[in-house]
Amino acid sequence: MEIPFSAGSSFHEYLESQLILRDLSEKQKTLGEHILGNIDEDGYLRRELSNIVDDLAFQQNVTTTEEELDEVLAIIQDLEPAGVGARTLRECLLLQIVKRDQSAPEVELSYKILDQYFEEFSKRHYDKIVSRLNITEKELKSAIDEILKLSPKPGSAFGDTYSKSAQQIIPDFILELSEDGFDLHLNSRNLPELRLSRSYNEMLQTYSREKGNKKEMKDAVQFVKQKIDSAKWFIDAIKQRQNTLLLTMNAILKYQEEYFIDGDETKLKPMILKDVAEMTGLDISTISRVANSKYIQTHFGIFPLKFFFSEGLQTDSGEEVSTREIKRILQDCIDNEKKRRPLTDEKLTDILQGKGYQIARRTVAKYREQLNIPVARLRKEI
Protein backbone atom coordinates (compact mmCIF):
# COMPACT_ATOMS: atom_id res chain seq x y z
CA MET A 1 0.00 0.00 0.00
CA GLU A 2 1.45 3.36 -1.01
CA ILE A 3 1.92 5.99 1.66
CA PRO A 4 0.78 9.45 0.50
CA PHE A 5 3.15 12.37 1.06
CA SER A 6 2.76 16.10 0.73
CA ALA A 7 4.83 18.11 -1.72
CA GLY A 8 4.86 21.70 -2.85
CA SER A 9 6.52 23.58 -5.66
CA SER A 10 9.62 25.61 -4.89
CA PHE A 11 9.67 29.40 -4.94
CA HIS A 12 11.40 29.51 -8.33
CA GLU A 13 9.02 26.95 -9.81
CA TYR A 14 6.13 29.11 -8.63
CA LEU A 15 7.61 32.12 -10.43
CA GLU A 16 8.30 30.11 -13.58
CA SER A 17 4.71 28.84 -13.67
CA GLN A 18 3.52 32.45 -13.76
CA LEU A 19 6.07 33.65 -16.30
CA ILE A 20 5.09 31.05 -18.94
CA LEU A 21 1.55 32.45 -18.90
CA ARG A 22 2.80 35.86 -20.08
CA ASP A 23 2.88 36.74 -23.77
CA LEU A 24 6.64 36.68 -24.36
CA SER A 25 8.88 36.11 -27.35
CA GLU A 26 11.36 33.22 -27.32
CA LYS A 27 14.20 35.59 -26.53
CA GLN A 28 12.23 37.20 -23.69
CA LYS A 29 11.51 33.76 -22.26
CA THR A 30 15.24 32.98 -22.28
CA LEU A 31 16.04 36.30 -20.61
CA GLY A 32 13.25 35.81 -18.08
CA GLU A 33 14.40 32.32 -17.12
CA HIS A 34 17.94 33.60 -16.62
CA ILE A 35 16.74 36.49 -14.44
CA LEU A 36 14.62 34.11 -12.35
CA GLY A 37 17.69 31.95 -11.84
CA ASN A 38 19.44 34.93 -10.26
CA ILE A 39 16.61 35.74 -7.81
CA ASP A 40 17.49 34.59 -4.30
CA GLU A 41 15.23 32.94 -1.70
CA ASP A 42 14.21 36.33 -0.28
CA GLY A 43 12.88 37.34 -3.70
CA TYR A 44 15.64 39.84 -4.58
CA LEU A 45 17.68 40.18 -7.77
CA ARG A 46 21.14 40.72 -6.29
CA ARG A 47 23.07 40.64 -9.59
CA GLU A 48 23.55 43.76 -11.71
CA LEU A 49 21.86 43.76 -15.14
CA SER A 50 25.20 44.60 -16.79
CA ASN A 51 26.68 41.41 -15.33
CA ILE A 52 23.67 39.38 -16.50
CA VAL A 53 24.26 40.73 -20.04
CA ASP A 54 27.80 39.30 -19.89
CA ASP A 55 26.57 36.01 -18.37
CA LEU A 56 24.11 35.47 -21.23
CA ALA A 57 26.77 36.25 -23.85
CA PHE A 58 29.38 33.84 -22.40
CA GLN A 59 27.15 31.05 -21.08
CA GLN A 60 24.28 30.89 -23.59
CA ASN A 61 25.65 32.86 -26.55
CA VAL A 62 22.69 35.23 -26.29
CA THR A 63 23.29 38.88 -27.19
CA THR A 64 21.13 41.35 -25.30
CA THR A 65 21.17 44.79 -23.69
CA GLU A 66 20.37 46.19 -20.27
CA GLU A 67 17.28 47.87 -21.77
CA GLU A 68 15.90 44.50 -22.98
CA LEU A 69 16.61 42.92 -19.60
CA ASP A 70 14.93 45.84 -17.84
CA GLU A 71 11.76 45.28 -19.89
CA VAL A 72 11.64 41.59 -18.92
CA LEU A 73 12.45 42.43 -15.29
CA ALA A 74 9.47 44.78 -15.21
CA ILE A 75 7.26 41.83 -16.22
CA ILE A 76 8.81 39.65 -13.49
CA GLN A 77 8.26 42.39 -10.93
CA ASP A 78 4.56 42.21 -11.78
CA LEU A 79 4.40 38.55 -10.67
CA GLU A 80 3.31 37.29 -7.26
CA PRO A 81 4.33 37.66 -4.50
CA ALA A 82 4.38 41.44 -4.77
CA GLY A 83 7.89 42.85 -4.48
CA VAL A 84 9.66 39.96 -6.19
CA GLY A 85 12.56 40.86 -8.47
CA ALA A 86 13.43 44.02 -6.56
CA ARG A 87 17.07 45.07 -6.37
CA THR A 88 16.83 47.13 -3.18
CA LEU A 89 14.58 47.25 -0.12
CA ARG A 90 13.18 50.59 -1.28
CA GLU A 91 12.24 49.16 -4.71
CA CYS A 92 10.74 46.08 -3.03
CA LEU A 93 8.44 48.17 -0.81
CA LEU A 94 7.47 50.48 -3.69
CA LEU A 95 6.50 47.48 -5.85
CA GLN A 96 4.18 46.35 -3.09
CA ILE A 97 2.65 49.72 -2.22
CA VAL A 98 1.68 50.48 -5.85
CA LYS A 99 -0.56 47.39 -5.81
CA ARG A 100 -2.60 48.81 -2.94
CA ASP A 101 -5.58 51.15 -3.22
CA GLN A 102 -3.95 54.44 -4.21
CA SER A 103 -7.14 56.36 -3.48
CA ALA A 104 -6.59 55.86 0.25
CA PRO A 105 -4.76 58.93 1.68
CA GLU A 106 -2.47 56.84 3.91
CA VAL A 107 -1.42 54.64 0.94
CA GLU A 108 -0.69 57.68 -1.23
CA LEU A 109 1.36 59.21 1.61
CA SER A 110 3.19 55.88 2.14
CA TYR A 111 4.24 55.85 -1.51
CA LYS A 112 5.50 59.43 -1.25
CA ILE A 113 7.54 58.65 1.87
CA LEU A 114 9.15 55.56 0.31
CA ASP A 115 9.77 57.31 -3.00
CA GLN A 116 11.12 60.66 -1.77
CA TYR A 117 12.13 60.25 1.87
CA PHE A 118 13.24 56.64 2.21
CA GLU A 119 16.57 57.51 3.86
CA GLU A 120 14.83 59.66 6.48
CA PHE A 121 12.27 56.91 7.06
CA SER A 122 14.88 54.15 7.42
CA LYS A 123 16.82 56.26 9.93
CA ARG A 124 13.56 57.18 11.72
CA HIS A 125 14.04 60.92 11.30
CA TYR A 126 10.28 61.40 11.60
CA ASP A 127 10.51 65.10 12.48
CA LYS A 128 12.11 65.84 9.11
CA ILE A 129 9.38 63.95 7.23
CA VAL A 130 6.60 65.76 9.12
CA SER A 131 8.23 69.12 8.40
CA ARG A 132 9.00 68.57 4.71
CA LEU A 133 5.66 67.01 3.82
CA ASN A 134 3.74 69.43 6.04
CA ILE A 135 1.68 66.65 7.64
CA THR A 136 0.58 65.80 11.18
CA GLU A 137 2.10 63.06 13.33
CA LYS A 138 -1.21 61.22 13.13
CA GLU A 139 -1.06 61.17 9.32
CA LEU A 140 2.56 60.00 9.46
CA LYS A 141 1.64 57.21 11.88
CA SER A 142 -1.14 56.00 9.53
CA ALA A 143 1.33 55.95 6.62
CA ILE A 144 3.95 54.08 8.65
CA ASP A 145 1.34 51.52 9.69
CA GLU A 146 0.70 50.88 5.98
CA ILE A 147 4.44 50.46 5.30
CA LEU A 148 4.80 48.03 8.20
CA LYS A 149 2.22 45.77 6.55
CA LEU A 150 4.61 45.26 3.63
CA SER A 151 7.08 42.37 3.48
CA PRO A 152 10.81 43.21 3.32
CA LYS A 153 11.47 39.66 2.07
CA PRO A 154 8.64 38.66 -0.28
CA GLY A 155 10.12 35.23 -1.03
CA SER A 156 10.81 34.17 2.55
CA ALA A 157 7.21 33.34 3.46
CA PHE A 158 6.95 31.01 0.45
CA GLY A 159 10.22 29.36 1.42
CA ASP A 160 9.13 28.86 5.02
CA THR A 161 5.97 27.13 3.88
CA TYR A 162 7.43 24.72 1.37
CA SER A 163 11.16 24.41 1.92
CA LYS A 164 11.99 24.59 5.57
CA SER A 165 11.11 21.89 8.03
CA ALA A 166 10.87 22.29 11.75
CA GLN A 167 13.94 21.26 13.67
CA GLN A 168 13.34 18.57 16.27
CA ILE A 169 15.60 18.64 19.31
CA ILE A 170 16.28 15.36 21.09
CA PRO A 171 17.80 16.10 24.53
CA ASP A 172 21.01 14.30 25.49
CA PHE A 173 20.27 14.55 29.23
CA ILE A 174 17.06 14.30 31.23
CA LEU A 175 16.88 16.04 34.61
CA GLU A 176 13.99 15.32 36.95
CA LEU A 177 13.32 17.00 40.29
CA SER A 178 11.62 15.05 43.08
CA GLU A 179 11.32 15.28 46.84
CA ASP A 180 14.53 13.25 47.12
CA GLY A 181 16.46 15.73 44.94
CA PHE A 182 17.74 15.70 41.36
CA ASP A 183 17.77 12.64 39.12
CA LEU A 184 20.08 13.11 36.13
CA HIS A 185 20.46 10.46 33.45
CA LEU A 186 21.38 10.17 29.79
CA ASN A 187 18.64 9.95 27.21
CA SER A 188 19.36 6.47 25.87
CA ARG A 189 16.08 6.11 23.97
CA ASN A 190 17.83 6.14 20.60
CA LEU A 191 21.01 4.41 21.76
CA PRO A 192 20.80 0.59 21.66
CA GLU A 193 22.71 -1.49 24.18
CA LEU A 194 25.92 -2.66 22.53
CA ARG A 195 26.98 -6.29 22.97
CA LEU A 196 29.62 -8.50 21.46
CA SER A 197 28.25 -10.90 18.86
CA ARG A 198 27.97 -14.41 20.33
CA SER A 199 28.76 -15.96 16.96
CA TYR A 200 32.18 -14.25 16.91
CA ASN A 201 33.04 -15.58 20.37
CA GLU A 202 31.96 -19.09 19.38
CA MET A 203 33.91 -18.79 16.14
CA LEU A 204 37.09 -17.85 18.03
CA GLN A 205 36.67 -20.78 20.44
CA THR A 206 36.07 -23.20 17.57
CA TYR A 207 39.13 -22.05 15.60
CA SER A 208 41.30 -22.09 18.73
CA ARG A 209 40.37 -25.74 19.47
CA GLU A 210 41.25 -26.83 15.97
CA LYS A 211 44.56 -28.71 15.90
CA GLY A 212 47.22 -28.20 13.34
CA ASN A 213 49.42 -25.39 12.30
CA LYS A 214 47.80 -24.56 9.02
CA LYS A 215 48.46 -20.98 7.97
CA GLU A 216 44.83 -20.51 6.96
CA MET A 217 43.64 -21.48 10.45
CA LYS A 218 46.11 -19.13 12.15
CA ASP A 219 45.03 -16.27 9.86
CA ALA A 220 41.37 -16.97 10.66
CA VAL A 221 42.02 -16.93 14.43
CA GLN A 222 43.99 -13.69 14.09
CA PHE A 223 41.25 -12.08 12.00
CA VAL A 224 38.43 -13.00 14.43
CA LYS A 225 40.50 -11.93 17.46
CA GLN A 226 41.21 -8.57 15.83
CA LYS A 227 37.52 -7.98 15.17
CA ILE A 228 36.58 -8.90 18.76
CA ASP A 229 39.24 -6.53 20.16
CA SER A 230 37.95 -3.72 17.92
CA ALA A 231 34.38 -4.31 19.10
CA LYS A 232 35.45 -4.29 22.76
CA TRP A 233 37.40 -1.08 22.22
CA PHE A 234 34.37 0.55 20.58
CA ILE A 235 32.03 -0.46 23.43
CA ASP A 236 34.54 0.85 25.99
CA ALA A 237 34.83 4.12 24.06
CA ILE A 238 31.05 4.58 24.10
CA LYS A 239 30.93 3.91 27.85
CA GLN A 240 33.80 6.35 28.41
CA ARG A 241 31.93 8.99 26.40
CA GLN A 242 28.79 8.45 28.48
CA ASN A 243 30.81 8.74 31.69
CA THR A 244 32.41 11.98 30.46
CA LEU A 245 28.99 13.42 29.54
CA LEU A 246 27.51 12.56 32.95
CA LEU A 247 30.59 13.79 34.82
CA THR A 248 30.42 17.15 33.02
CA MET A 249 26.67 17.58 33.40
CA ASN A 250 26.80 16.66 37.09
CA ALA A 251 29.45 19.35 37.60
CA ILE A 252 27.24 21.93 35.85
CA LEU A 253 24.27 20.78 37.94
CA LYS A 254 26.25 21.16 41.17
CA TYR A 255 27.57 24.59 40.16
CA GLN A 256 24.15 25.92 39.11
CA GLU A 257 22.05 23.99 41.65
CA GLU A 258 19.99 27.02 42.73
CA TYR A 259 19.01 27.75 39.13
CA PHE A 260 17.94 24.17 38.34
CA ILE A 261 15.43 24.16 41.21
CA ASP A 262 12.99 26.60 39.55
CA GLY A 263 14.70 27.92 36.40
CA ASP A 264 15.03 31.52 37.65
CA GLU A 265 17.70 33.12 35.40
CA THR A 266 18.72 35.57 38.13
CA LYS A 267 20.11 32.59 40.06
CA LEU A 268 22.51 31.62 37.27
CA LYS A 269 26.08 32.03 38.51
CA PRO A 270 28.91 33.19 36.26
CA MET A 271 30.48 30.02 34.87
CA ILE A 272 33.13 29.45 32.22
CA LEU A 273 34.63 26.28 30.71
CA LYS A 274 37.60 26.52 33.04
CA ASP A 275 35.36 26.25 36.13
CA VAL A 276 33.84 22.96 34.98
CA ALA A 277 37.23 21.65 33.83
CA GLU A 278 38.67 22.22 37.32
CA MET A 279 35.69 20.47 38.95
CA THR A 280 35.88 17.40 36.73
CA GLY A 281 39.63 17.17 36.14
CA LEU A 282 38.98 17.10 32.39
CA ASP A 283 40.63 19.24 29.74
CA ILE A 284 38.92 22.50 28.72
CA SER A 285 38.71 21.25 25.11
CA THR A 286 36.79 18.19 26.32
CA ILE A 287 34.32 20.38 28.24
CA SER A 288 33.92 22.54 25.14
CA ARG A 289 33.04 19.49 22.98
CA VAL A 290 30.53 18.27 25.57
CA ALA A 291 28.88 21.68 25.83
CA ASN A 292 28.62 22.08 22.06
CA SER A 293 25.33 20.94 20.45
CA LYS A 294 24.17 19.08 23.58
CA TYR A 295 20.77 19.68 25.20
CA ILE A 296 19.20 18.92 28.57
CA GLN A 297 15.51 18.44 29.31
CA THR A 298 14.41 19.96 32.63
CA HIS A 299 11.04 20.41 34.31
CA PHE A 300 10.99 24.01 33.01
CA GLY A 301 12.13 23.44 29.42
CA ILE A 302 14.85 22.16 27.08
CA PHE A 303 18.11 24.13 26.98
CA PRO A 304 21.46 23.87 25.20
CA LEU A 305 24.36 23.31 27.61
CA LYS A 306 25.99 26.50 26.31
CA PHE A 307 23.09 28.41 27.90
CA PHE A 308 24.50 27.80 31.39
CA PHE A 309 27.89 29.36 30.61
CA SER A 310 28.37 33.10 31.04
CA GLU A 311 30.98 35.58 32.14
CA GLY A 312 30.88 37.39 35.47
CA LEU A 313 30.53 41.02 36.55
CA GLN A 314 31.02 42.56 39.97
CA THR A 315 28.50 44.79 41.76
CA ASP A 316 29.34 47.70 44.06
CA SER A 317 29.07 45.32 47.00
CA GLY A 318 31.71 43.03 45.47
CA GLU A 319 29.19 40.30 44.60
CA GLU A 320 29.83 38.53 41.28
CA VAL A 321 26.76 38.19 39.05
CA SER A 322 26.22 36.55 35.67
CA THR A 323 26.19 38.72 32.56
CA ARG A 324 22.92 36.95 31.74
CA GLU A 325 21.31 38.82 34.62
CA ILE A 326 22.61 42.12 33.19
CA LYS A 327 21.12 41.24 29.79
CA ARG A 328 17.78 40.42 31.38
CA ILE A 329 17.67 43.82 33.07
CA LEU A 330 18.63 45.49 29.78
CA GLN A 331 15.84 43.63 27.99
CA ASP A 332 13.31 44.64 30.68
CA CYS A 333 14.38 48.30 30.50
CA ILE A 334 14.04 48.39 26.70
CA ASP A 335 10.73 46.51 26.75
CA ASN A 336 9.27 49.08 29.16
CA GLU A 337 10.82 52.23 27.64
CA LYS A 338 8.78 55.01 26.07
CA LYS A 339 9.01 54.32 22.36
CA ARG A 340 8.76 58.01 21.49
CA ARG A 341 11.98 58.56 23.45
CA PRO A 342 13.91 55.29 23.61
CA LEU A 343 16.69 54.83 26.14
CA THR A 344 20.16 55.50 24.75
CA ASP A 345 23.16 53.36 25.72
CA GLU A 346 24.26 56.16 28.06
CA LYS A 347 20.87 56.14 29.83
CA LEU A 348 20.94 52.34 30.09
CA THR A 349 24.45 52.54 31.59
CA ASP A 350 23.22 55.05 34.19
CA ILE A 351 20.29 52.76 35.10
CA LEU A 352 22.55 49.74 35.57
CA GLN A 353 25.10 51.71 37.55
CA GLY A 354 22.25 53.01 39.70
CA LYS A 355 21.35 49.39 40.45
CA GLY A 356 24.92 48.77 41.60
CA TYR A 357 26.39 47.14 38.48
CA GLN A 358 29.86 48.37 37.56
CA ILE A 359 29.56 48.52 33.78
CA ALA A 360 30.86 50.71 30.96
CA ARG A 361 28.79 52.13 28.10
CA ARG A 362 30.68 50.11 25.48
CA THR A 363 29.84 46.93 27.45
CA VAL A 364 26.15 47.91 27.46
CA ALA A 365 26.34 48.41 23.69
CA LYS A 366 27.96 44.96 23.29
CA TYR A 367 25.26 43.23 25.36
CA ARG A 368 22.51 45.12 23.49
CA GLU A 369 23.92 43.90 20.16
CA GLN A 370 24.12 40.32 21.49
CA LEU A 371 20.40 40.60 22.28
CA ASN A 372 19.79 41.73 18.66
CA ILE A 373 18.37 45.06 19.86
CA PRO A 374 19.00 48.08 17.57
CA VAL A 375 20.24 51.46 18.77
CA ALA A 376 17.80 53.90 20.38
CA ARG A 377 17.25 55.91 17.18
CA LEU A 378 16.04 52.80 15.32
CA ARG A 379 13.68 51.84 18.16
CA LYS A 380 11.85 55.16 18.00
CA GLU A 381 8.12 55.03 17.32
CA ILE A 382 5.40 57.65 17.01
ABEGO torsion letter per residue (X at the ends): XBBBBBBBBBAAAAAAAAAAABBBBAAAAAAAAAAAAABBAAGBBABBAAAAAAAAAAAAGBBBBAAAAAAAAAAAAABOBBGBGBABAAAAAAAAAAABBAABAAAAAAAAAAAAAAAAAAAGBAAAAAAAAGBBAAAAAAAAAAAAABBABAAAAAAAAAABBBBBBBBABBBBBBAAEBBBBBBAAABBBBBBBAAAAAAAAAAAABBEABAAAAAAAAAAAAAAAAAAAAAAAAAAAAAAAAAAAAAAAAAAAAAAAAGBAAABBBBBAAAAAAAAGBBAAAAAAAABGBBBBBAAEBBBAAAABBBBBBBAAGBBBBAAAAAAAAAAAAAABBAABBBBAAAAAAAAAAAGBBBBAAAAAAAAAAAGBBBAAAABBX
